[in-house]
Amino acid sequence: MKTILILLTAFTLTFAPAQDTSSDSAARAIVSRTNSMDVLDNNRRLAVGDLLSYRVVEDRKSAVSSLIVTDSGQVEVPLVGRVNAKGKTCKAVATEIKTLLEKDYYHQATVIIALNFTGYSDIGRGGKSYAATQDQVTIMGAVGQAGRIILPPAETDYTLSQAILDAGGLGRFANAKKVQVVRRTNPKDRTQIQRYIINLHAIMKKGRLEEDIVLQPNDVVIVPEKFLNF
């Protein structure tokens, strides 16, 4: 009995709301090991810019994926599509997704969701400073879920490949050899930009990690689609 209480306490602490959500890999690891929706956070309300880890326990072949609460307040969920998340808890969103999955895809679905990076921080007396006030990058084009990603603390390098994975991975027709990173070189002049063409295929498939560019605040990542000939 003592062992069970210790484990339940550990799970509760892990999924409780926290100001410091920089341990992305830790959150993903927790989601990969958790098989019960009972321990999901049912207190903190999600906000625009929040980055979530997501897994369906019954999908044995699926690894932990990422969901981003976009400016519309929604997350793009595999199979299900867009689900409203802003203002809801992780447990509430997981319960809604569970219902949708069980309509057409699963006899029973156990949906696990946890917060990786928060999209806002508390300021003043109950005031909120939303994602627009934090360092972020924008992911566009052929990815699982386009949108904004809040950058981790400044001392942590956040690379292009990490951003693509957090955006749900490359889309089916993505041209991974010509990914663009657009960077503004003068914050006061929007016309002064630098473009980098990155071969993400070489980084993710061939291990050329030296080519994995470290992203900076306000970078825009554009993943083009391949030209298909039928």
N, C-alpha and C positions, 0 to 999 in steps of 0.2 A: 504493500500500500504506500509506503514512504517513497519508493522508487517512482510509482505512478504520479504522485503529487509533485515530485521534483520535475518530472518530464513535462507535466501540464504547466507548471510555473514557468519553465524555460520557454515553452511555446508562446505563452501569454506575453512574456516580456519581449520576445522576438517580434511579435506582430503588433505590439502597442505602438501608438503614434510616437514619432521621434523627430526632433529638429535636425539631427545629423543623419542624413541618409546617403552618405558617401560610399558606403560599403556595398556597391552594386553587385559584385561577385558573391558576397555573402548572402544577399537577399535571394539571388538566383539559386544558390545552393540550398537554401532553406525551402524554397518552393519546390525544388526537385525532390526533396525528401518528405514533404508533408503530404499526407493522404486524407486529411480530415478538414472539412470546411468549418468545423466548430471552433477552430483556433484562429480563424481569420479576423482581422481588425474590424470591429464594428463601432468605432468611435470617431476616428478622424474622417472628415469630409474631403473628398478629392477635389482638386482644383486644376485649372488649365496649366499645362506644362508638366504635370506629374507623370513620371515614368514608372510603369508597373511591370512586374514579372508575372507571367501567366502560364498555366499548365492545366491540361485535363488529364486526371489520373488514369482514366480508362484508355487513353490513347497511348499505348505502350511505345509506339515508334516516334512520338513527338517529344522533342526536347523543350526546355523552358524557352518561351518566346517573350517579346516585349510589347507592351501596349502603351501608347502615348495619349494623354488627354489633350486633344487638339483645341484650337481656339473656339470651335463650336461646342465644346464641352463633351465631345463623344470620343469613344475608342473604337478602332476598327478591329473586330474580332474575326479570326479565321472561321469560315463556314457560316457564321451568323451575320456578319456585316457590322454596321454601326450601332453602337449601344450608348445611350446617355450615361455619363459617369460623373460629371461635375455635380458636386453637392451630395453625392452618395458615398457610402463607405465601401471598402474593398469587399466586405462580406455581402453587402446589398447588390453590388455589381455582379459578383460571382453567382449569387442566387438567381439573378435575372438571366445571366448567360446560361446557367444550368437548365432553366426552364426552356429557353429557346433551343438548346442543343437536343433536349429530350423530345422535342416535337418531331424532329425529322432525322436526327443523326445517331442518337444514343438511346439505348434502353434505360441506362442510368449514367449520369455524368457527374463527376466530382470535380468541381472547378476550383482551382487554387490561384489566388491573386494576392500579391504583396507589393508594398511600395518600395521602389528603389531610390529615386530622387524626387524630392518635393518640388512642386512648381511655385511655391510661395513661402514666405517666412512671416512670422508674426511681428508686427511693429506697433508701438504705441499702445493705446488702450483698446484692444480688440480690433485694430486696423489690420488690413492685409496688404502686403506688397506682392503683387502677382508676378507671373513669369516674365512679363515685359520689363521688370526692374532687375532681373537677374541675367547673368551671362548665359547665352544660349546660342545654339546653331540651328539652322533650318535645313531640313532634308526634303528634297523635291524629286519628283520623277518616279522611275520604276523601282520602287521599294515596297515592302509589305505595308507600311503605314507612313505616309509623308506627314510632316509636321515639325514642330519645334522640340528640341531636346535641351533641357537644362544642363549646363556643364557642371561637372563635379568641382570640388575645391581647386583653387589655382595651382596648388602644389602637385596635383594629380594630372598626368598627361592623358588626354582624351584623343584617341586617334580616329582616323577616318574609318578603319575597319570596325572599331567599336561602335561608332555612330550608326553604321549600316546595320549591324546586328541589332542594335537597340531600336532601329526603325523597322524591325520585322524581317530583315534580310533583303536580298535582291529579289526583284520581281522575275517572273518567268522569262520575260523577253528583255531583261536588262542587258545593256552593253557594258559589261564590267571592265572592259579595257580602256574605256574613255570617260571615266567619272571626272566631273569637274568640281573643283573647289574654288569658289569665288570669294575673294578677300578684299575688303575695303582698306586701302593703304592710307587714306586720310579721312578720319572720322567726320571732318567738317565739309568734305567735298565728296558727294556720292558718285561722282564720275571717275574718281581715281580708284581703280580696282586692279587687282592682280588675279589672273586666272591660272590655275594649275590643272593639268590633265594627268590623272593618276590611273595607272593600270592596276585596278583592284584585283583583277584575276590573278596577276602575278603575286600579289601580297597574300591573298587568301588561299590560293591553290598551290602556289610554288614556294611559299614561305619567305618571300623577299620583304622581310619586316623592315629593312632599312628604308624602303620606299613608302612606308605607312606614315603619312603626314600627320603631325599633331595639329588638331584643330584649335582655332582661336575664337574668342567671342565674336559673334555676329557673322561668322563664316556661313556661306550658303553652299550646300552640297547638292549637285544636280546629277542624277543618274539617268542617262539617256536610254532610249530603247533601240534595239537592233532594227535595221532595215530588213524586213523579211521579204523574200522573193518566193512566190508560190508558182 
